[in-house]
Amino acid sequence: MNISFQSQVAVVTGSGTGIGYAAAALFAQSGAAVVVNGRRKQVCEEAAQQIIQQGGRAIAVAADVSTAEGAGQLIDAACGAFGGVSILVNNAGIFSPADFVNAPYEEWRRVLDVNLDSAVHCSRAAARVMIAAGKGGRIVNVSSIHSYRAERGASHYDLAKGAMDQLTRALALELAPHDILVNSVAPGFVDTPMSVVDGKNELDSEWFITNYVQQRRIPLARAAQPVEIAQAIVWLASPLNTYVNGHVIVADGGLSVTF
Ligand SMILES: NC(=O)c1ccc[n+]([C@@H]2O[C@H](COP(=O)([O-])OP(=O)(O)OC[C@H]3O[C@@H](n4cnc5c(N)ncnc54)[C@H](O)[C@@H]3O)[C@@H](O)[C@H]2O)c1
């Protein structure tokens, strides 16, 4: 299966590391011009440089996409460098546990700003450009199995990811007349910097190994590598996807099919 993104421009938020970087690299390998984004300038620049060294076309844009201003800067930079936006992947995210009752509201709210509001701001800015260009487009939201399962200490993240999948359905409806297809990929456990909480990688913990690997709560008995999630993102955004619209691909190794 050969996917070509020739003459396409892919903007991937939070793509200096993890799943976002893996998606940006795959888009670039298949011919897209790629916009690497994150908060940290140096991380973005190094990631873009790595893609260029592999033969791809990329620029780095450091911007905080949790604000409308930052999202606008990102989309403007994509248009300035490559003349438009054909694909937007809303991937930027953060997680840190917060007790619903006692956590400071600002800390709790920040998780919604980064995981959910960023997708709203970037989708609005990118959709305007796509609609004006009249060539259709693709938006892929990176949600999580947290969108339909809850975990203690994760009410903010659960809410953000659940709302993100609902945003996918709402935008699939609203943007379909412009031939813009909108879908989500919902990963389970993935081996990325986000798996490190309070300095410890939860994938190395006894809790994870006993439950999810040895007792096979994840039927595939392992976490995903970022590229395995990126492949689903890239397929949804590709010309091979002409009819999947408003849906969620759950990429969790089978974790959520049983109880
Ligand atoms: N790792 C997992 O197990 C897992 C599981 C399900 C879903 N996800 C989701 O996948 C996405 C990617 O996460 P990851 O696992 O690759 O972790 P990651 O920490 O490597 O990636 C998240 C990226 O988002 C960037 N980011 C954070 N705040 C930002 C902001 N305000 N503006 C711009 N960029 C910002 C970070 O700099 C980072 O590069 C996230 O949305 C996450 O919620 C991850």
The ligand as a MOL file (V3000), in Angstrom:
LIG
                    3D

  0  0  0     0  0            999 V3000
M  V30 BEGIN CTAB
M  V30 COUNTS 44 48 0 0 0
M  V30 BEGIN ATOM
M  V30 1 N 1.1130 8.0670 25.6480 0
M  V30 2 C -0.0680 7.5240 25.8540 0
M  V30 3 O -0.1850 6.4790 26.5160 0
M  V30 4 C -1.3060 8.1410 25.2750 0
M  V30 5 C -2.4920 7.4190 25.3440 0
M  V30 6 C -3.6490 7.9640 24.8090 0
M  V30 7 C -3.6290 9.2120 24.2190 0
M  V30 8 N -2.4760 9.9170 24.1630 0 CHG=1
M  V30 9 C -2.5230 11.2500 23.5360 0
M  V30 10 O -1.5860 11.3130 22.4990 0
M  V30 11 C -1.2040 12.6730 22.2870 0
M  V30 12 C 0.2940 12.7470 22.1520 0
M  V30 13 O 0.9050 12.4020 23.3880 0
M  V30 14 P 2.2300 11.5370 23.5110 0
M  V30 15 O 1.8750 10.2990 24.2100 0
M  V30 16 O 2.9150 11.4510 22.2070 0 CHG=-1
M  V30 17 O 3.0550 12.3940 24.5890 0
M  V30 18 P 4.1050 13.5590 24.3980 0
M  V30 19 O 4.2080 14.2100 25.7120 0
M  V30 20 O 5.3350 13.0430 23.7550 0
M  V30 21 O 3.4010 14.5280 23.3370 0
M  V30 22 C 2.5980 15.6110 23.6570 0
M  V30 23 C 3.1600 16.8260 22.9480 0
M  V30 24 O 2.2750 17.9270 23.1130 0
M  V30 25 C 3.0710 19.0830 23.2820 0
M  V30 26 N 2.3020 20.1220 23.9560 0
M  V30 27 C 1.8640 20.1400 25.2320 0
M  V30 28 N 1.2210 21.2890 25.4850 0
M  V30 29 C 1.2520 22.0080 24.3370 0
M  V30 30 C 0.7530 23.2790 23.9640 0
M  V30 31 N 0.0880 24.0330 24.8370 0
M  V30 32 N 0.9690 23.7260 22.6920 0
M  V30 33 C 1.6610 22.9570 21.8170 0
M  V30 34 N 2.1390 21.7400 22.1100 0
M  V30 35 C 1.9460 21.2790 23.3570 0
M  V30 36 C 4.2430 18.6080 24.1230 0
M  V30 37 O 5.3250 19.4980 24.0360 0
M  V30 38 C 4.5200 17.2480 23.5140 0
M  V30 39 O 5.4540 17.3490 22.4700 0
M  V30 40 C -1.7660 13.4600 23.4690 0
M  V30 41 O -2.9190 14.1600 23.0670 0
M  V30 42 C -2.1430 12.3720 24.4600 0
M  V30 43 O -3.1910 12.7630 25.2970 0
M  V30 44 C -1.3060 9.4130 24.6620 0
M  V30 END ATOM
M  V30 BEGIN BOND
M  V30 1 1 1 2
M  V30 2 2 2 3
M  V30 3 1 2 4
M  V30 4 1 4 5
M  V30 5 2 4 44
M  V30 6 2 5 6
M  V30 7 1 6 7
M  V30 8 2 7 8
M  V30 9 1 8 9
M  V30 10 1 8 44
M  V30 11 1 9 10
M  V30 12 1 9 42
M  V30 13 1 10 11
M  V30 14 1 11 12
M  V30 15 1 11 40
M  V30 16 1 12 13
M  V30 17 1 13 14
M  V30 18 2 14 15
M  V30 19 1 14 16
M  V30 20 1 14 17
M  V30 21 1 17 18
M  V30 22 2 18 19
M  V30 23 1 18 20
M  V30 24 1 18 21
M  V30 25 1 21 22
M  V30 26 1 22 23
M  V30 27 1 23 24
M  V30 28 1 23 38
M  V30 29 1 24 25
M  V30 30 1 25 26
M  V30 31 1 25 36
M  V30 32 1 26 27
M  V30 33 1 26 35
M  V30 34 2 27 28
M  V30 35 1 28 29
M  V30 36 1 29 30
M  V30 37 2 29 35
M  V30 38 1 30 31
M  V30 39 2 30 32
M  V30 40 1 32 33
M  V30 41 2 33 34
M  V30 42 1 34 35
M  V30 43 1 36 37
M  V30 44 1 36 38
M  V30 45 1 38 39
M  V30 46 1 40 41
M  V30 47 1 40 42
M  V30 48 1 42 43
M  V30 END BOND
M  V30 END CTAB
M  END
